Amino acid sequence: LQWPYCRKRCSYCNFNTYVVPAVDEEAVQACLVREVRTLLRLSQVKSITSVFFGGGTPSLASPSTIAAVLEAMAGAAHLPSDAEVTLEANPSSTTTQRLAGFKAAGVNRLSIGVQSLDDVELRLLGREHTAAEAQAAVEAARGLFPGRTSIDLLFGLPGQSLDAWTQRLEAALGLCDDHISLYQLTLERGTALAAQVWGGALPAPPQDLLADMYQAARTMMVAAGFRHYEVSNFARKGALSTHNLSYWRAEQYIGVGPGAHGRFVPRGEGGCSREARVQMLEPIAWMQAVQSSGHGTGKRVMLSPLEQLEEVLALGLRTDEGITHERWGHFSPHLSLEAVFEAPGQALQQQGWMVLDSGGLRCTERGLAVLDSLLPDLLCQLQRS
């Protein structure tokens, strides 16, 4: 579920977010509830394994809105009491009282956008909070959601050194719970930070430095007892994100709210093939569509068998478990992993990038770090097969 509103736009962000003087939360809540009910009916999904409130800044929504949406889900499908319910939160909108309200509403996992524990870096990123506020927010969250508080950090900032990055990560390891997401900063067209770098006002980090930062992070995280279970994600004590694993395992998911993406079979409309759906981007247009027709889907595309397999491949190889034979067979009952990748994959296996065995197809530790450069050849082979 997407909550598209923010108090300000960060310098690196090109997400579908909106900064407005005031939000008619009652109207937004009513539309989220209605779209949840409509899309669950269209999908004929019987049971929900996880819920993720993203954004924007969903911690700006009131706990009563979160509760109303979860109640609508539970009324339209089975929402188990132990289903993972994650809320993304900014440190600037996470007082202990507010977090307690979200917990009472049904949230049982938090993902906090810390991004950095250095005030200079936070100002560069255009973040609202300070390092001290981030620390206080994480500590408050851990008190309410022990073992289920995740933090996000960015690396590869303009001018950031390897030493500075490892110091930030060391500080985060002293603060964190059992899940950390480490994202390399991407300069996106149309953002203030990209304009500064491309205009020469800020230095672009060299590729070799970015690779060193990634490797140093992996070494530090593994030494601290974390499993590197996905390209950018680390967990210990089994605290993997159920919701994100569902994306990487190519399971069905329903996107609700402005700009949300979904992948599901619309069985309630007589559909029998998986569709990619994107909800209308602009909140006012989305709300008008929901009010008139029950949902604000702006684009829907039936995915061909090849397109589905391309997604299975590109997403599944991001994880340390890779793509199992069983999952591949669900999407490709007549063409096995061996039939597609055994002969051409020999070179990648011999070079130490990939493994194809009884467990399925997956990257080695070395391969995971350069997955983007391996995928084009793998996708070409899939298309030829």
Number of C-alpha atoms within 10 A of each C-alpha: 22 22 27 23 23 18 17 15 20 19 20 21 21 14 13 17 23 18 13 10 6 8 11 7 12 10 12 19 21 17 24 27 23 19 26 24 20 18 23 20 17 17 20 17 20 11 15 17 16 18 21 21 22 19 25 24 23 24 27 20 17 15 20 15 20 25 19 17 22 20 15 18 19 16 11 19 16 14 20 12 10 9 18 20 20 23 24 22 25 23 23 18 18 22 15 16 10 15 23 18 17 24 20 14 19 19 24 19 25 28 24 24 21 27 23 26 21 17 14 12 19 18 15 14 21 17 22 16 18 20 18 12 18 24 18 17 23 25 18 19 27 20 13 18 20 15 19 20 26 29 24 19 20 20 25 22 21 21 13 17 16 18 11 14 20 16 14 18 23 15 15 19 15 8 15 18 22 22 23 26 20 19 16 15 17 14 20 15 13 12 15 18 24 20 17 15 15 13 10 10 11 15 14 17 17 11 10 9 14 19 15 12 22 21 14 16 19 22 13 15 20 14 10 12 13 21 21 22 18 22 20 19 22 23 22 19 11 11 18 21 20 16 18 13 16 14 17 20 22 21 13 15 21 21 22 26 32 28 26 23 20 21 23 23 22 19 15 15 11 10 14 12 13 19 20 18 20 22 23 23 18 15 21 12 14 21 23 14 19 22 16 9 13 19 24 28 25 16 12 14 11 17 15 12 12 15 12 18 20 18 17 21 23 20 18 25 25 24 21 18 17 27 27 18 18 14 17 21 14 10 16 16 10 8 12 16 19 15 12 16 17 17 9 14 20 14 12 18 16 10 11 14 20 24 20 21 13 8 13 18 25 23 26 18 15 13 21 22 18 14 18 11 11 15 15 12 12 19 17 11 14 17 13 8 11
